[in-house]
């Protein structure tokens, strides 16, 4: 199970994360950066620490689960 | 007289996520984004949706906005 996480900084300098399942791979860093720019410019979201003000980072996260027989 | 005040708003995207192998029915998967500004417009939400959808593989089925209103007595 993979996710893409888009991390933004809010007015208090804290991190706000948007995540989406089933990311397109290989990731196009330009498209990711542009999507984050659009989220910032639309300014349609708030957070407990104010508006989103800057892009911080983006990453693909994969979770591996192994069932243990007990 | 009752007053309704919008106190919470969220963006909900529904994606097509394959079909049920037995019934053949379409399966949907939803993804919600909290913390939408109360005064955000449909145009803003559509613009955000259009930039997020290409980052993932599923086909977008619908875009919804879920608002919560607090109802009080006047």
Backbone of each chain as nested JSON, in Angstrom:
{
  "chains": [
    {"id": "A", "residues": [
      {"number": 1, "name": "UNK", "atoms": {"N": [0.855, -1.2, 0.0], "CA": [0.0, 0.0, 0.0], "C": [0.881, 1.238, 0.0]}},
      {"number": 2, "name": "UNK", "atoms": {"N": [0.836, 1.992, -1.093], "CA": [1.655, 3.191, -1.166], "C": [0.803, 4.449, -1.106]}},
      {"number": 3, "name": "UNK", "atoms": {"N": [1.395, 5.511, -0.636], "CA": [0.728, 6.814, -0.56], "C": [1.712, 7.875, -1.004]}},
      {"number": 4, "name": "UNK", "atoms": {"N": [1.168, 8.956, -1.524], "CA": [2.014, 10.128, -1.723], "C": [1.623, 11.149, -0.659]}},
      {"number": 5, "name": "UNK", "atoms": {"N": [2.614, 11.732, -0.024], "CA": [2.366, 12.74, 1.012], "C": [2.927, 14.081, 0.569]}},
      {"number": 6, "name": "UNK", "atoms": {"N": [2.083, 15.084, 0.629], "CA": [2.498, 16.453, 0.306], "C": [2.549, 17.224, 1.609]}},
      {"number": 7, "name": "UNK", "atoms": {"N": [3.697, 17.751, 1.929], "CA": [3.847, 18.438, 3.217], "C": [4.029, 19.939, 3.014]}},
      {"number": 8, "name": "UNK", "atoms": {"N": [3.207, 20.666, 3.752], "CA": [3.23, 22.132, 3.692], "C": [3.569, 22.693, 5.066]}},
      {"number": 9, "name": "UNK", "atoms": {"N": [3.994, 23.951, 5.039], "CA": [4.239, 24.652, 6.29], "C": [3.106, 25.657, 6.484]}},
      {"number": 10, "name": "UNK", "atoms": {"N": [2.607, 25.765, 7.709], "CA": [1.572, 26.768, 7.97], "C": [2.193, 28.008, 8.62]}},
      {"number": 11, "name": "UNK", "atoms": {"N": [1.322, 28.95, 8.943], "CA": [1.816, 30.231, 9.468], "C": [2.61, 30.093, 10.76]}},
      {"number": 12, "name": "UNK", "atoms": {"N": [2.338, 29.01, 11.5], "CA": [3.088, 28.797, 12.741], "C": [4.362, 27.982, 12.506]}},
      {"number": 13, "name": "UNK", "atoms": {"N": [4.648, 27.666, 11.232], "CA": [5.849, 26.885, 10.934], "C": [5.667, 25.392, 11.16]}},
      {"number": 14, "name": "UNK", "atoms": {"N": [4.426, 24.979, 11.424], "CA": [4.164, 23.551, 11.64], "C": [3.833, 22.874, 10.308]}},
      {"number": 15, "name": "UNK", "atoms": {"N": [3.982, 21.571, 10.268], "CA": [3.776, 20.822, 9.034], "C": [2.333, 20.344, 8.906]}},
      {"number": 16, "name": "UNK", "atoms": {"N": [1.779, 20.532, 7.701], "CA": [0.44, 20.049, 7.384], "C": [0.582, 19.084, 6.209]}},
      {"number": 17, "name": "UNK", "atoms": {"N": [0.055, 17.886, 6.364], "CA": [0.244, 16.86, 5.331], "C": [-1.055, 16.534, 4.602]}},
      {"number": 18, "name": "UNK", "atoms": {"N": [-0.973, 16.464, 3.275], "CA": [-2.066, 15.959, 2.445], "C": [-1.596, 14.624, 1.9]}},
      {"number": 19, "name": "UNK", "atoms": {"N": [-2.415, 13.598, 1.996], "CA": [-1.968, 12.325, 1.435], "C": [-2.998, 11.753, 0.479]}},
      {"number": 20, "name": "UNK", "atoms": {"N": [-2.498, 11.009, -0.5], "CA": [-3.336, 10.37, -1.518], "C": [-2.847, 8.937, -1.713]}},
      {"number": 21, "name": "UNK", "atoms": {"N": [-3.781, 7.997, -1.828], "CA": [-3.413, 6.608, -2.095], "C": [-3.114, 6.422, -3.581]}},
      {"number": 22, "name": "UNK", "atoms": {"N": [-2.536, 5.284, -3.892], "CA": [-2.274, 4.874, -5.282], "C": [-1.549, 5.929, -6.107]}},
      {"number": 23, "name": "UNK", "atoms": {"N": [-0.378, 6.384, -5.651], "CA": [0.328, 7.404, -6.426], "C": [0.789, 6.874, -7.781]}},
      {"number": 24, "name": "UNK", "atoms": {"N": [0.864, 7.788, -8.738], "CA": [1.411, 7.45, -10.042], "C": [2.924, 7.304, -9.888]}},
      {"number": 25, "name": "UNK", "atoms": {"N": [3.469, 6.205, -10.421], "CA": [4.915, 6.014, -10.373], "C": [5.424, 5.637, -11.754]}},
      {"number": 26, "name": "UNK", "atoms": {"N": [6.596, 6.064, -12.159], "CA": [7.477, 6.927, -11.374], "C": [6.883, 8.315, -11.172]}},
      {"number": 27, "name": "UNK", "atoms": {"N": [7.181, 8.912, -10.034], "CA": [6.649, 10.22, -9.697], "C": [7.283, 11.289, -10.587]}},
      {"number": 28, "name": "UNK", "atoms": {"N": [6.458, 12.215, -11.024], "CA": [6.951, 13.362, -11.795], "C": [7.109, 14.536, -10.811]}},
      {"number": 29, "name": "UNK", "atoms": {"N": [8.342, 14.832, -10.417], "CA": [8.55, 15.86, -9.38], "C": [7.994, 17.221, -9.785]}},
      {"number": 30, "name": "UNK", "atoms": {"N": [8.026, 17.522, -11.088], "CA": [7.5, 18.812, -11.539], "C": [5.988, 18.867, -11.318]}},
      {"number": 31, "name": "UNK", "atoms": {"N": [5.3, 17.774, -11.665], "CA": [3.846, 17.741, -11.486], "C": [3.48, 17.85, -10.011]}},
      {"number": 32, "name": "UNK", "atoms": {"N": [4.254, 17.186, -9.149], "CA": [3.983, 17.244, -7.705], "C": [4.171, 18.666, -7.204]}},
      {"number": 33, "name": "UNK", "atoms": {"N": [5.262, 19.285, -7.639], "CA": [5.545, 20.643, -7.195], "C": [4.464, 21.621, -7.671]}},
      {"number": 34, "name": "UNK", "atoms": {"N": [4.001, 21.422, -8.923], "CA": [2.952, 22.297, -9.456], "C": [1.633, 22.109, -8.717]}},
      {"number": 35, "name": "UNK", "atoms": {"N": [1.329, 20.856, -8.367], "CA": [0.094, 20.591, -7.622], "C": [0.156, 21.293, -6.266]}},
      {"number": 36, "name": "UNK", "atoms": {"N": [1.33, 21.255, -5.635], "CA": [1.484, 21.907, -4.333], "C": [1.376, 23.428, -4.473]}},
      {"number": 37, "name": "UNK", "atoms": {"N": [1.938, 23.956, -5.574], "CA": [1.801, 25.397, -5.829], "C": [0.332, 25.781, -5.971]}},
      {"number": 38, "name": "UNK", "atoms": {"N": [-0.43, 24.917, -6.673], "CA": [-1.852, 25.214, -6.892], "C": [-2.621, 25.207, -5.575]}},
      {"number": 39, "name": "UNK", "atoms": {"N": [-2.296, 24.253, -4.7], "CA": [-2.967, 24.203, -3.399], "C": [-2.668, 25.481, -2.61]}},
      {"number": 40, "name": "UNK", "atoms": {"N": [-1.411, 25.921, -2.682], "CA": [-1.051, 27.16, -1.979], "C": [-1.77, 28.362, -2.579]}},
      {"number": 41, "name": "UNK", "atoms": {"N": [-1.812, 28.445, -3.923], "CA": [-2.387, 29.651, -4.531], "C": [-3.903, 29.687, -4.389]}},
      {"number": 42, "name": "UNK", "atoms": {"N": [-4.558, 28.51, -4.418], "CA": [-6.017, 28.512, -4.22], "C": [-6.364, 28.893, -2.777]}},
      {"number": 43, "name": "UNK", "atoms": {"N": [-5.495, 28.507, -1.853], "CA": [-5.668, 28.889, -0.448], "C": [-7.058, 28.546, 0.078]}},
      {"number": 44, "name": "UNK", "atoms": {"N": [-7.512, 27.324, -0.224], "CA": [-8.861, 26.907, 0.154], "C": [-8.89, 26.111, 1.463]}},
      {"number": 45, "name": "UNK", "atoms": {"N": [-7.718, 25.872, 2.048], "CA": [-7.657, 25.08, 3.275], "C": [-7.049, 25.9, 4.41]}},
      {"number": 46, "name": "UNK", "atoms": {"N": [-7.442, 25.571, 5.606], "CA": [-6.805, 26.195, 6.76], "C": [-6.222, 25.079, 7.627]}},
      {"number": 47, "name": "UNK", "atoms": {"N": [-5.526, 25.438, 8.666], "CA": [-5.042, 24.443, 9.618], "C": [-5.114, 25.085, 10.99]}},
      {"number": 48, "name": "UNK", "atoms": {"N": [-4.853, 24.284, 12.015], "CA": [-4.932, 24.831, 13.371], "C": [-3.875, 25.919, 13.572]}},
      {"number": 49, "name": "UNK", "atoms": {"N": [-2.838, 25.908, 12.734], "CA": [-1.805, 26.94, 12.855], "C": [-1.883, 27.97, 11.747]}},
      {"number": 50, "name": "UNK", "atoms": {"N": [-3.08, 28.2, 11.201], "CA": [-3.25, 29.226, 10.181], "C": [-3.191, 28.669, 8.761]}},
      {"number": 51, "name": "UNK", "atoms": {"N": [-3.102, 29.589, 7.789], "CA": [-3.073, 29.206, 6.378], "C": [-1.798, 28.433, 6.044]}},
      {"number": 52, "name": "UNK", "atoms": {"N": [-1.865, 27.698, 4.929], "CA": [-0.659, 27.056, 4.405], "C": [0.137, 28.141, 3.69]}},
      {"number": 53, "name": "UNK", "atoms": {"N": [1.431, 28.223, 3.974], "CA": [2.214, 29.319, 3.41], "C": [3.37, 28.872, 2.518]}},
      {"number": 54, "name": "UNK", "atoms": {"N": [3.835, 27.639, 2.669], "CA": [4.991, 27.214, 1.867], "C": [4.994, 25.702, 1.673]}},
      {"number": 55, "name": "UNK", "atoms": {"N": [5.653, 25.286, 0.574], "CA": [5.868, 23.861, 0.343], "C": [7.019, 23.423, 1.233]}},
      {"number": 56, "name": "UNK", "atoms": {"N": [6.904, 22.254, 1.801], "CA": [7.991, 21.767, 2.642], "C": [8.669, 20.563, 1.994]}},
      {"number": 57, "name": "UNK", "atoms": {"N": [7.892, 19.509, 1.728], "CA": [8.481, 18.328, 1.111], "C": [7.371, 17.456, 0.54]}},
      {"number": 58, "name": "UNK", "atoms": {"N": [7.776, 16.459, -0.229], "CA": [6.824, 15.481, -0.747], "C": [7.515, 14.135, -0.753]}},
      {"number": 59, "name": "UNK", "atoms": {"N": [6.745, 13.09, -0.513], "CA": [7.379, 11.771, -0.482], "C": [6.363, 10.677, -0.754]}},
      {"number": 60, "name": "UNK", "atoms": {"N": [6.896, 9.536, -1.165], "CA": [6.086, 8.331, -1.315], "C": [6.335, 7.477, -0.078]}},
      {"number": 61, "name": "UNK", "atoms": {"N": [5.262, 7.023, 0.523], "CA": [5.376, 6.218, 1.73], "C": [4.758, 4.853, 1.453]}},
      {"number": 62, "name": "UNK", "atoms": {"N": [5.462, 3.803, 1.835], "CA": [4.921, 2.455, 1.659], "C": [4.86, 1.754, 3.001]}},
      {"number": 63, "name": "UNK", "atoms": {"N": [3.73, 1.133, 3.221], "CA": [3.559, 0.406, 4.489], "C": [3.54, -1.088, 4.176]}},
      {"number": 64, "name": "UNK", "atoms": {"N": [4.381, -1.837, 4.84], "CA": [4.399, -3.289, 4.656], "C": [3.827, -3.957, 5.89]}},
      {"number": 65, "name": "UNK", "atoms": {"N": [2.875, -4.847, 5.676], "CA": [2.239, -5.525, 6.79], "C": [2.479, -7.026, 6.65]}},
      {"number": 66, "name": "UNK", "atoms": {"N": [3.024, -7.629, 7.683], "CA": [3.177, -9.083, 7.693], "C": [2.382, -9.644, 8.857]}},
      {"number": 67, "name": "UNK", "atoms": {"N": [1.405, -10.464, 8.53], "CA": [0.602, -11.081, 9.591], "C": [1.453, -12.108, 10.34]}},
      {"number": 68, "name": "UNK", "atoms": {"N": [1.284, -12.144, 11.64], "CA": [1.993, -13.132, 12.459], "C": [0.973, -14.137, 12.973]}},
      {"number": 69, "name": "UNK", "atoms": {"N": [1.26, -15.399, 12.743], "CA": [0.317, -16.418, 13.202], "C": [0.506, -16.65, 14.696]}},
      {"number": 70, "name": "UNK", "atoms": {"N": [-0.555, -16.528, 15.447], "CA": [-0.421, -16.694, 16.902], "C": [-1.409, -17.732, 17.411]}}
    ]},
    {"id": "B", "residues": [
      {"number": 1, "name": "UNK", "atoms": {"N": [-37.596, 30.873, 15.515], "CA": [-36.742, 30.955, 14.324], "C": [-35.396, 30.286, 14.625]}},
      {"number": 2, "name": "UNK", "atoms": {"N": [-35.015, 29.396, 13.748], "CA": [-33.732, 28.698, 13.95], "C": [-32.649, 29.334, 13.096]}},
      {"number": 3, "name": "UNK", "atoms": {"N": [-31.454, 29.293, 13.616], "CA": [-30.3, 29.81, 12.88], "C": [-29.399, 28.643, 12.496]}},
      {"number": 4, "name": "UNK", "atoms": {"N": [-28.945, 28.651, 11.25], "CA": [-27.994, 27.625, 10.812], "C": [-26.693, 28.313, 10.448]}},
      {"number": 5, "name": "UNK", "atoms": {"N": [-25.629, 27.909, 11.102], "CA": [-24.33, 28.512, 10.844], "C": [-23.373, 27.42, 10.374]}},
      {"number": 6, "name": "UNK", "atoms": {"N": [-22.767, 27.65, 9.214], "CA": [-21.829, 26.647, 8.709], "C": [-20.571, 26.682, 9.571]}},
      {"number": 7, "name": "UNK", "atoms": {"N": [-20.215, 25.552, 10.145], "CA": [-19.066, 25.54, 11.05], "C": [-17.932, 24.647, 10.55]}},
      {"number": 8, "name": "UNK", "atoms": {"N": [-18.218, 23.814, 9.552], "CA": [-17.196, 22.872, 9.123], "C": [-17.457, 22.516, 7.662]}},
      {"number": 9, "name": "UNK", "atoms": {"N": [-16.363, 22.363, 6.898], "CA": [-16.514, 22.07, 5.483], "C": [-15.408, 21.113, 5.067]}},
      {"number": 10, "name": "UNK", "atoms": {"N": [-15.763, 20.118, 4.272], "CA": [-14.715, 19.21, 3.788], "C": [-14.941, 18.834, 2.338]}},
      {"number": 11, "name": "UNK", "atoms": {"N": [-13.827, 18.497, 1.689], "CA": [-13.846, 18.108, 0.285], "C": [-13.782, 16.592, 0.217]}},
      {"number": 12, "name": "UNK", "atoms": {"N": [-14.726, 15.996, -0.516], "CA": [-14.733, 14.537, -0.612], "C": [-14.651, 14.107, -2.074]}},
      {"number": 13, "name": "UNK", "atoms": {"N": [-13.575, 13.403, -2.397], "CA": [-13.387, 12.897, -3.752], "C": [-13.763, 11.423, -3.778]}},
      {"number": 14, "name": "UNK", "atoms": {"N": [-14.529, 11.03, -4.793], "CA": [-14.862, 9.616, -4.96], "C": [-14.186, 9.119, -6.229]}},
      {"number": 15, "name": "UNK", "atoms": {"N": [-13.487, 7.992, -6.094], "CA": [-12.774, 7.396, -7.219], "C": [-13.377, 6.039, -7.553]}},
      {"number": 16, "name": "UNK", "atoms": {"N": [-13.253, 5.655, -8.838], "CA": [-13.63, 4.3, -9.245], "C": [-12.477, 3.389, -8.874]}},
      {"number": 17, "name": "UNK", "atoms": {"N": [-12.783, 2.29, -8.197], "CA": [-11.729, 1.405, -7.708], "C": [-12.012, -0.043, -8.126]}},
      {"number": 18, "name": "UNK", "atoms": {"N": [-12.236, -0.261, -9.43], "CA": [-12.456, -1.605, -9.942], "C": [-13.889, -2.072, -9.754]}},
      {"number": 19, "name": "UNK", "atoms": {"N": [-14.119, -3.34, -10.055], "CA": [-15.472, -3.892, -9.927], "C": [-15.446, -5.098, -9.006]}},
      {"number": 20, "name": "UNK", "atoms": {"N": [-16.586, -5.339, -8.407], "CA": [-16.713, -6.497, -7.523], "C": [-16.61, -7.773, -8.361]}},
      {"number": 21, "name": "UNK", "atoms": {"N": [-15.704, -8.71, -8.006], "CA": [-15.502, -9.889, -8.853], "C": [-16.737, -10.786, -8.947]}},
      {"number": 22, "name": "UNK", "atoms": {"N": [-17.61, -10.743, -7.976], "CA": [-18.791, -11.622, -8.006], "C": [-19.985, -10.916, -8.648]}},
      {"number": 23, "name": "UNK", "atoms": {"N": [-20.334, -9.741, -8.121], "CA": [-21.536, -9.071, -8.628], "C": [-21.255, -8.231, -9.868]}},
      {"number": 24, "name": "UNK", "atoms": {"N": [-19.987, -7.864, -10.089], "CA": [-19.662, -6.999, -11.226], "C": [-19.977, -5.536, -10.98]}},
      {"number": 25, "name": "UNK", "atoms": {"N": [-20.434, -5.22, -9.761], "CA": [-20.762, -3.823, -9.445], "C": [-19.497, -2.967, -9.335]}},
      {"number": 26, "name": "UNK", "atoms": {"N": [-19.642, -1.711, -9.707], "CA": [-18.536, -0.768, -9.564], "C": [-18.224, -0.553, -8.083]}},
      {"number": 27, "name": "UNK", "atoms": {"N": [-16.935, -0.556, -7.758], "CA": [-16.525, -0.257, -6.38], "C": [-15.987, 1.173, -6.356]}},
      {"number": 28, "name": "UNK", "atoms": {"N": [-16.354, 1.899, -5.331], "CA": [-15.893, 3.275, -5.201], "C": [-15.036, 3.414, -3.945]}},
      {"number": 29, "name": "UNK", "atoms": {"N": [-14.127, 4.36, -4.03], "CA": [-13.261, 4.63, -2.89], "C": [-13.303, 6.136, -2.657]}},
      {"number": 30, "name": "UNK", "atoms": {"N": [-13.493, 6.547, -1.418], "CA": [-13.576, 7.987, -1.166], "C": [-12.357, 8.472, -0.397]}},
      {"number": 31, "name": "UNK", "atoms": {"N": [-12.023, 9.719, -0.643], "CA": [-10.922, 10.365, 0.07], "C": [-11.404, 11.749, 0.48]}},
      {"number": 32, "name": "UNK", "atoms": {"N": [-11.325, 12.032, 1.765], "CA": [-11.795, 13.329, 2.26], "C": [-10.636, 14.215, 2.685]}},
      {"number": 33, "name": "UNK", "atoms": {"N": [-10.79, 15.487, 2.435], "CA": [-9.832, 16.468, 2.934], "C": [-10.569, 17.397, 3.881]}},
      {"number": 34, "name": "UNK", "atoms": {"N": [-10.143, 17.392, 5.121], "CA": [-10.756, 18.252, 6.133], "C": [-10.226, 19.67, 6.011]}},
      {"number": 35, "name": "UNK", "atoms": {"N": [-10.73, 20.51, 6.875], "CA": [-10.191, 21.863, 7.008], "C": [-10.33, 22.707, 5.754]}},
      {"number": 36, "name": "UNK", "atoms": {"N": [-11.419, 22.494, 5.007], "CA": [-11.713, 23.403, 3.905], "C": [-12.25, 24.691, 4.524]}},
      {"number": 37, "name": "UNK", "atoms": {"N": [-11.776, 25.811, 4.012], "CA": [-12.259, 27.092, 4.535], "C": [-13.761, 27.221, 4.274]}},
      {"number": 38, "name": "UNK", "atoms": {"N": [-14.445, 27.772, 5.247], "CA": [-15.887, 27.941, 5.141], "C": [-16.242, 28.757, 3.887]}},
      {"number": 39, "name": "UNK", "atoms": {"N": [-15.391, 29.749, 3.579], "CA": [-15.704, 30.639, 2.454], "C": [-15.028, 30.204, 1.149]}},
      {"number": 40, "name": "UNK", "atoms": {"N": [-14.45, 29.01, 1.113], "CA": [-13.843, 28.525, -0.135], "C": [-14.947, 28.329, -1.182]}},
      {"number": 41, "name": "UNK", "atoms": {"N": [-14.628, 28.649, -2.43], "CA": [-15.638, 28.525, -3.49], "C": [-15.524, 27.171, -4.186]}},
      {"number": 42, "name": "UNK", "atoms": {"N": [-16.595, 26.822, -4.918], "CA": [-16.579, 25.578, -5.695], "C": [-15.453, 25.62, -6.723]}},
      {"number": 43, "name": "UNK", "atoms": {"N": [-15.191, 26.789, -7.294], "CA": [-14.095, 26.927, -8.258], "C": [-12.752, 26.57, -7.625]}},
      {"number": 44, "name": "UNK", "atoms": {"N": [-12.535, 27.056, -6.417], "CA": [-11.281, 26.755, -5.721], "C": [-11.151, 25.251, -5.472]}},
      {"number": 45, "name": "UNK", "atoms": {"N": [-12.242, 24.639, -5.042], "CA": [-12.187, 23.212, -4.724], "C": [-11.98, 22.379, -5.988]}},
      {"number": 46, "name": "UNK", "atoms": {"N": [-12.59, 22.8, -7.078], "CA": [-12.394, 22.079, -8.341], "C": [-10.952, 22.226, -8.814]}},
      {"number": 47, "name": "UNK", "atoms": {"N": [-10.386, 23.41, -8.662], "CA": [-9.006, 23.642, -9.08], "C": [-8.046, 22.762, -8.272]}},
      {"number": 48, "name": "UNK", "atoms": {"N": [-8.273, 22.673, -6.976], "CA": [-7.432, 21.824, -6.129], "C": [-7.584, 20.36, -6.552]}},
      {"number": 49, "name": "UNK", "atoms": {"N": [-8.84, 19.958, -6.796], "CA": [-9.095, 18.575, -7.204], "C": [-8.368, 18.239, -8.504]}},
      {"number": 50, "name": "UNK", "atoms": {"N": [-8.433, 19.164, -9.455], "CA": [-7.822, 18.902, -10.757], "C": [-6.3, 18.783, -10.686]}},
      {"number": 51, "name": "UNK", "atoms": {"N": [-5.694, 19.381, -9.673], "CA": [-4.242, 19.232, -9.546], "C": [-3.872, 17.977, -8.762]}},
      {"number": 52, "name": "UNK", "atoms": {"N": [-4.755, 17.53, -7.869], "CA": [-4.436, 16.349, -7.061], "C": [-4.68, 15.043, -7.823]}},
      {"number": 53, "name": "UNK", "atoms": {"N": [-5.75, 15.01, -8.6], "CA": [-6.146, 13.758, -9.262], "C": [-5.033, 13.153, -10.132]}},
      {"number": 54, "name": "UNK", "atoms": {"N": [-4.293, 13.955, -10.932], "CA": [-3.251, 13.345, -11.77], "C": [-2.082, 12.745, -11.0]}},
      {"number": 55, "name": "UNK", "atoms": {"N": [-1.993, 13.014, -9.69], "CA": [-0.898, 12.45, -8.899], "C": [-1.177, 11.004, -8.492]}},
      {"number": 56, "name": "UNK", "atoms": {"N": [-2.411, 10.556, -8.709], "CA": [-2.751, 9.18, -8.332], "C": [-3.386, 8.464, -9.534]}},
      {"number": 57, "name": "UNK", "atoms": {"N": [-3.599, 7.152, -9.373], "CA": [-3.937, 6.336, -10.546], "C": [-5.428, 6.134, -10.798]}},
      {"number": 58, "name": "UNK", "atoms": {"N": [-6.267, 6.342, -9.802], "CA": [-7.681, 6.004, -9.984], "C": [-8.423, 7.077, -10.776]}},
      {"number": 59, "name": "UNK", "atoms": {"N": [-9.552, 6.663, -11.377], "CA": [-10.371, 7.58, -12.158], "C": [-11.344, 8.303, -11.226]}},
      {"number": 60, "name": "UNK", "atoms": {"N": [-11.374, 9.619, -11.345], "CA": [-12.262, 10.417, -10.493], "C": [-13.712, 10.209, -10.911]}},
      {"number": 61, "name": "UNK", "atoms": {"N": [-14.569, 9.955, -9.937], "CA": [-15.987, 9.738, -10.222], "C": [-16.821, 10.95, -9.829]}},
      {"number": 62, "name": "UNK", "atoms": {"N": [-16.561, 11.517, -8.649], "CA": [-17.317, 12.703, -8.259], "C": [-16.532, 13.553, -7.266]}},
      {"number": 63, "name": "UNK", "atoms": {"N": [-16.915, 14.813, -7.212], "CA": [-16.32, 15.764, -6.265], "C": [-17.461, 16.29, -5.417]}},
      {"number": 64, "name": "UNK", "atoms": {"N": [-17.354, 16.124, -4.107], "CA": [-18.417, 16.605, -3.224], "C": [-17.841, 17.528, -2.168]}},
      {"number": 65, "name": "UNK", "atoms": {"N": [-18.737, 18.378, -1.697], "CA": [-18.376, 19.202, -0.557], "C": [-19.345, 18.855, 0.554]}},
      {"number": 66, "name": "UNK", "atoms": {"N": [-18.804, 18.522, 1.707], "CA": [-19.66, 18.203, 2.85], "C": [-19.567, 19.348, 3.839]}},
      {"number": 67, "name": "UNK", "atoms": {"N": [-20.682, 20.002, 4.05], "CA": [-20.711, 21.098, 5.015], "C": [-21.486, 20.659, 6.251]}},
      {"number": 68, "name": "UNK", "atoms": {"N": [-21.047, 21.136, 7.384], "CA": [-21.775, 20.893, 8.624], "C": [-22.301, 22.231, 9.123]}},
      {"number": 69, "name": "UNK", "atoms": {"N": [-23.581, 22.267, 9.42], "CA": [-24.172, 23.492, 9.953], "C": [-24.607, 23.263, 11.388]}},
      {"number": 70, "name": "UNK", "atoms": {"N": [-24.316, 24.22, 12.2], "CA": [-24.769, 24.18, 13.588], "C": [-26.088, 24.936, 13.661]}},
      {"number": 71, "name": "UNK", "atoms": {"N": [-27.092, 24.273, 14.183], "CA": [-28.411, 24.905, 14.264], "C": [-28.695, 25.304, 15.701]}},
      {"number": 72, "name": "UNK", "atoms": {"N": [-29.028, 26.561, 15.85], "CA": [-29.321, 27.068, 17.198], "C": [-30.621, 27.867, 17.151]}},
      {"number": 73, "name": "UNK", "atoms": {"N": [-31.156, 28.146, 18.326], "CA": [-32.338, 28.998, 18.381], "C": [-31.922, 30.452, 18.264]}},
      {"number": 74, "name": "UNK", "atoms": {"N": [-32.75, 31.189, 17.612], "CA": [-32.451, 32.613, 17.412], "C": [-32.501, 33.342, 18.756]}}
    ]}
  ]
}
